[in-house]
């Protein structure tokens, strides 16, 4: 099976919405799915059910208990700030190496599909010199980049892709999660981004019929294998070359 990292162009663009809906879709297909969101800021213990880890646990079909929250999100901070500033406000710090080791251990022990949700944008700071991109680079998992359809989303998306491609990261797809009330249409945002890169998927906030399933079926085959990753490995084999990307399976 596979492990995938879900990142975003910034905060509040629909990263958790995408992760939770993808969990439900894969579970409906009969797959065993688990998820992590190692670092959370803006986490209010009084509103845990509506927090990012609470929404992921609900999608997983498990209890939203303190132990469950701790299991998927060990680094939690109250202030709705970048993780480094949120930690500093509490007199704490984030050990990025520990975050990477935690994720690697869970990935090694998985028995199905593992989704790891990042935090904020591609280069949100975690400490004085490292960002969430450093975690992604250490894990070397295939990525889903989530963006919105808000004004500025196109530039933010292309900037994020540039940072990822310069580091030879494997981007499976860009999912454009519709921004409610935006003056920019979802279709226009998707069409423009698609001029610069392929594998762009539109995700309306209110799905009609099989829209959600059809969108995610473009990413996964019936066995839960990431399609783009499988295609890349097949093409490399057909070319008589060895894939240089780390195999997450």
One Martini backbone bead per residue (centre of mass of N, CA, C, O) as a GRO file, in nm:
protein
  249
    1UNK     BB    1   0.103   0.031  -0.005
    2UNK     BB    2   0.051   0.377   0.087
    3UNK     BB    3   0.216   0.700   0.122
    4UNK     BB    4   0.099   1.041   0.196
    5UNK     BB    5   0.151   1.387   0.145
    6UNK     BB    6  -0.025   1.676   0.270
    7UNK     BB    7  -0.029   1.989   0.125
    8UNK     BB    8   0.007   2.357   0.097
    9UNK     BB    9  -0.019   2.707   0.019
   10UNK     BB   10  -0.180   2.738   0.299
   11UNK     BB   11  -0.400   2.856   0.505
   12UNK     BB   12  -0.729   2.777   0.469
   13UNK     BB   13  -0.766   2.586   0.177
   14UNK     BB   14  -0.844   2.256   0.250
   15UNK     BB   15  -0.661   2.028   0.365
   16UNK     BB   16  -0.856   1.877   0.564
   17UNK     BB   17  -1.088   1.837   0.370
   18UNK     BB   18  -0.930   1.653   0.181
   19UNK     BB   19  -0.833   1.438   0.379
   20UNK     BB   20  -1.115   1.351   0.484
   21UNK     BB   21  -1.243   1.281   0.206
   22UNK     BB   22  -1.031   1.070   0.129
   23UNK     BB   23  -1.078   0.878   0.360
   24UNK     BB   24  -1.375   0.815   0.298
   25UNK     BB   25  -1.334   0.708   0.013
   26UNK     BB   26  -1.138   0.471   0.084
   27UNK     BB   27  -1.327   0.333   0.287
   28UNK     BB   28  -1.562   0.282   0.082
   29UNK     BB   29  -1.355   0.082  -0.082
   30UNK     BB   30  -1.210  -0.093   0.171
   31UNK     BB   31  -0.986   0.057   0.305
   32UNK     BB   32  -0.714   0.096   0.503
   33UNK     BB   33  -0.697   0.388   0.713
   34UNK     BB   34  -0.461   0.644   0.799
   35UNK     BB   35  -0.359   0.928   1.018
   36UNK     BB   36  -0.170   1.241   1.018
   37UNK     BB   37  -0.105   1.543   1.240
   38UNK     BB   38   0.160   1.635   1.401
   39UNK     BB   39   0.096   1.951   1.354
   40UNK     BB   40  -0.074   2.201   1.566
   41UNK     BB   41  -0.249   2.503   1.535
   42UNK     BB   42  -0.518   2.629   1.694
   43UNK     BB   43  -0.575   2.436   1.953
   44UNK     BB   44  -0.883   2.378   2.110
   45UNK     BB   45  -0.993   2.181   2.367
   46UNK     BB   46  -1.303   2.286   2.350
   47UNK     BB   47  -1.277   2.224   2.004
   48UNK     BB   48  -1.184   1.935   1.896
   49UNK     BB   49  -1.398   1.838   1.680
   50UNK     BB   50  -1.313   2.104   1.484
   51UNK     BB   51  -1.048   2.009   1.448
   52UNK     BB   52  -0.825   1.858   1.259
   53UNK     BB   53  -0.800   1.592   1.424
   54UNK     BB   54  -1.106   1.557   1.461
   55UNK     BB   55  -1.178   1.530   1.156
   56UNK     BB   56  -0.999   1.284   1.101
   57UNK     BB   57  -1.124   1.091   1.310
   58UNK     BB   58  -1.408   1.098   1.195
   59UNK     BB   59  -1.324   0.980   0.915
   60UNK     BB   60  -1.204   0.711   1.054
   61UNK     BB   61  -1.427   0.620   1.286
   62UNK     BB   62  -1.329   0.727   1.555
   63UNK     BB   63  -1.251   0.842   1.847
   64UNK     BB   64  -1.257   1.166   2.024
   65UNK     BB   65  -0.980   1.146   2.204
   66UNK     BB   66  -0.703   1.216   2.375
   67UNK     BB   67  -0.545   0.969   2.269
   68UNK     BB   68  -0.607   1.010   1.967
   69UNK     BB   69  -0.488   1.290   1.940
   70UNK     BB   70  -0.202   1.212   2.033
   71UNK     BB   71  -0.145   1.000   1.810
   72UNK     BB   72  -0.178   1.214   1.552
   73UNK     BB   73  -0.106   1.493   1.753
   74UNK     BB   74   0.161   1.572   1.945
   75UNK     BB   75   0.184   1.875   1.820
   76UNK     BB   76   0.028   2.120   2.022
   77UNK     BB   77  -0.129   2.448   1.970
   78UNK     BB   78  -0.318   2.733   2.043
   79UNK     BB   79  -0.203   2.925   1.855
   80UNK     BB   80  -0.281   3.089   1.535
   81UNK     BB   81   0.019   3.009   1.427
   82UNK     BB   82   0.304   2.950   1.358
   83UNK     BB   83   0.470   2.697   1.501
   84UNK     BB   84   0.708   2.859   1.618
   85UNK     BB   85   0.529   3.080   1.759
   86UNK     BB   86   0.339   2.895   1.918
   87UNK     BB   87   0.563   2.761   2.085
   88UNK     BB   88   0.692   3.017   2.206
   89UNK     BB   89   0.436   3.108   2.368
   90UNK     BB   90   0.479   2.822   2.549
   91UNK     BB   91   0.790   2.754   2.588
   92UNK     BB   92   0.853   2.604   2.319
   93UNK     BB   93   0.957   2.337   2.087
   94UNK     BB   94   1.062   2.198   1.771
   95UNK     BB   95   1.164   1.875   1.684
   96UNK     BB   96   1.221   1.779   1.371
   97UNK     BB   97   1.349   1.499   1.407
   98UNK     BB   98   1.111   1.386   1.572
   99UNK     BB   99   0.898   1.416   1.356
  100UNK     BB  100   1.028   1.231   1.148
  101UNK     BB  101   1.051   0.977   1.326
  102UNK     BB  102   0.752   0.947   1.382
  103UNK     BB  103   0.660   0.909   1.088
  104UNK     BB  104   0.843   0.669   1.013
  105UNK     BB  105   0.728   0.469   1.218
  106UNK     BB  106   0.436   0.469   1.116
  107UNK     BB  107   0.493   0.388   0.825
  108UNK     BB  108   0.628   0.110   0.893
  109UNK     BB  109   0.346   0.010   1.055
  110UNK     BB  110   0.165  -0.001   0.835
  111UNK     BB  111  -0.153  -0.162   0.671
  112UNK     BB  112  -0.204   0.075   0.462
  113UNK     BB  113  -0.317   0.385   0.422
  114UNK     BB  114  -0.115   0.682   0.452
  115UNK     BB  115  -0.188   1.002   0.589
  116UNK     BB  116  -0.010   1.319   0.578
  117UNK     BB  117  -0.054   1.619   0.741
  118UNK     BB  118   0.030   1.920   0.739
  119UNK     BB  119   0.122   2.277   0.769
  120UNK     BB  120   0.026   2.495   0.589
  121UNK     BB  121   0.264   2.577   0.405
  122UNK     BB  122   0.549   2.462   0.250
  123UNK     BB  123   0.726   2.705   0.438
  124UNK     BB  124   0.663   2.669   0.727
  125UNK     BB  125   0.778   2.731   1.029
  126UNK     BB  126   0.933   2.534   1.307
  127UNK     BB  127   1.195   2.700   1.341
  128UNK     BB  128   1.476   2.893   1.293
  129UNK     BB  129   1.549   2.701   1.001
  130UNK     BB  130   1.289   2.520   0.965
  131UNK     BB  131   1.052   2.341   0.769
  132UNK     BB  132   0.810   2.144   0.635
  133UNK     BB  133   0.993   2.075   0.392
  134UNK     BB  134   1.202   1.913   0.556
  135UNK     BB  135   1.011   1.682   0.616
  136UNK     BB  136   0.944   1.602   0.326
  137UNK     BB  137   1.241   1.545   0.242
  138UNK     BB  138   1.288   1.316   0.451
  139UNK     BB  139   1.045   1.126   0.359
  140UNK     BB  140   0.980   1.105   0.046
  141UNK     BB  141   0.688   1.152  -0.039
  142UNK     BB  142   0.422   1.166  -0.194
  143UNK     BB  143   0.225   1.443  -0.322
  144UNK     BB  144  -0.030   1.672  -0.214
  145UNK     BB  145  -0.156   1.976  -0.347
  146UNK     BB  146  -0.326   2.234  -0.182
  147UNK     BB  147  -0.576   2.457  -0.298
  148UNK     BB  148  -0.746   2.737  -0.409
  149UNK     BB  149  -0.995   2.996  -0.546
  150UNK     BB  150  -0.852   3.240  -0.471
  151UNK     BB  151  -0.706   3.526  -0.479
  152UNK     BB  152  -0.369   3.410  -0.557
  153UNK     BB  153  -0.356   3.095  -0.595
  154UNK     BB  154  -0.188   3.065  -0.850
  155UNK     BB  155   0.078   3.185  -0.748
  156UNK     BB  156   0.105   3.003  -0.497
  157UNK     BB  157   0.116   2.737  -0.655
  158UNK     BB  158   0.365   2.793  -0.839
  159UNK     BB  159   0.558   2.848  -0.607
  160UNK     BB  160   0.533   2.575  -0.465
  161UNK     BB  161   0.619   2.402  -0.708
  162UNK     BB  162   0.900   2.518  -0.737
  163UNK     BB  163   1.003   2.424  -0.460
  164UNK     BB  164   0.951   2.119  -0.513
  165UNK     BB  165   1.099   2.073  -0.789
  166UNK     BB  166   1.384   2.169  -0.692
  167UNK     BB  167   1.364   1.896  -0.486
  168UNK     BB  168   1.239   1.645  -0.630
  169UNK     BB  169   0.941   1.618  -0.590
  170UNK     BB  170   0.646   1.411  -0.572
  171UNK     BB  171   0.370   1.519  -0.755
  172UNK     BB  172   0.063   1.388  -0.801
  173UNK     BB  173  -0.121   1.650  -0.718
  174UNK     BB  174  -0.359   1.911  -0.771
  175UNK     BB  175  -0.591   2.043  -0.535
  176UNK     BB  176  -0.885   2.232  -0.588
  177UNK     BB  177  -1.036   2.397  -0.331
  178UNK     BB  178  -1.310   2.549  -0.290
  179UNK     BB  179  -1.378   2.887  -0.231
  180UNK     BB  180  -1.589   3.041  -0.047
  181UNK     BB  181  -1.695   3.338  -0.207
  182UNK     BB  182  -1.534   3.367  -0.453
  183UNK     BB  183  -1.449   3.561  -0.740
  184UNK     BB  184  -1.320   3.296  -0.823
  185UNK     BB  185  -1.337   3.033  -1.010
  186UNK     BB  186  -1.273   2.705  -1.018
  187UNK     BB  187  -1.236   2.661  -1.326
  188UNK     BB  188  -1.032   2.891  -1.374
  189UNK     BB  189  -0.814   2.791  -1.183
  190UNK     BB  190  -0.766   2.514  -1.308
  191UNK     BB  191  -0.703   2.606  -1.602
  192UNK     BB  192  -0.452   2.775  -1.532
  193UNK     BB  193  -0.278   2.565  -1.387
  194UNK     BB  194  -0.290   2.356  -1.632
  195UNK     BB  195  -0.088   2.525  -1.814
  196UNK     BB  196   0.173   2.439  -1.610
  197UNK     BB  197   0.027   2.164  -1.517
  198UNK     BB  198  -0.054   1.856  -1.425
  199UNK     BB  199  -0.277   1.707  -1.224
  200UNK     BB  200  -0.560   1.865  -1.200
  201UNK     BB  201  -0.805   1.901  -0.933
  202UNK     BB  202  -1.140   1.936  -0.874
  203UNK     BB  203  -1.308   2.056  -0.555
  204UNK     BB  204  -1.602   2.079  -0.457
  205UNK     BB  205  -1.787   2.153  -0.175
  206UNK     BB  206  -2.041   2.057  -0.356
  207UNK     BB  207  -2.119   1.759  -0.438
  208UNK     BB  208  -2.215   1.574  -0.737
  209UNK     BB  209  -2.253   1.277  -0.689
  210UNK     BB  210  -1.944   1.149  -0.837
  211UNK     BB  211  -1.721   1.372  -0.807
  212UNK     BB  212  -1.541   1.273  -0.579
  213UNK     BB  213  -1.474   0.992  -0.688
  214UNK     BB  214  -1.361   1.085  -0.963
  215UNK     BB  215  -1.129   1.253  -0.854
  216UNK     BB  216  -0.988   1.016  -0.684
  217UNK     BB  217  -0.967   0.804  -0.919
  218UNK     BB  218  -0.723   0.965  -1.050
  219UNK     BB  219  -0.521   0.868  -0.807
  220UNK     BB  220  -0.659   0.575  -0.772
  221UNK     BB  221  -0.673   0.259  -0.764
  222UNK     BB  222  -0.853  -0.013  -0.644
  223UNK     BB  223  -0.584  -0.075  -0.443
  224UNK     BB  224  -0.456   0.221  -0.352
  225UNK     BB  225  -0.277   0.309  -0.574
  226UNK     BB  226  -0.091   0.545  -0.700
  227UNK     BB  227  -0.110   0.631  -1.021
  228UNK     BB  228   0.130   0.819  -1.084
  229UNK     BB  229   0.342   0.640  -0.954
  230UNK     BB  230   0.292   0.387  -1.127
  231UNK     BB  231   0.347   0.520  -1.400
  232UNK     BB  232   0.639   0.608  -1.348
  233UNK     BB  233   0.753   0.323  -1.291
  234UNK     BB  234   0.668   0.198  -1.560
  235UNK     BB  235   0.822   0.391  -1.746
  236UNK     BB  236   1.102   0.331  -1.634
  237UNK     BB  237   1.095   0.029  -1.709
  238UNK     BB  238   1.045   0.066  -2.017
  239UNK     BB  239   1.324   0.240  -2.045
  240UNK     BB  240   1.548   0.084  -1.867
  241UNK     BB  241   1.514   0.227  -1.593
  242UNK     BB  242   1.575   0.350  -1.275
  243UNK     BB  243   1.421   0.452  -1.014
  244UNK     BB  244   1.504   0.727  -0.791
  245UNK     BB  245   1.268   0.700  -0.622
  246UNK     BB  246   1.135   0.643  -0.339
  247UNK     BB  247   0.965   0.369  -0.215
  248UNK     BB  248   0.667   0.376  -0.014
  249UNK     BB  249   0.581   0.047  -0.014
   0.00000   0.00000   0.00000
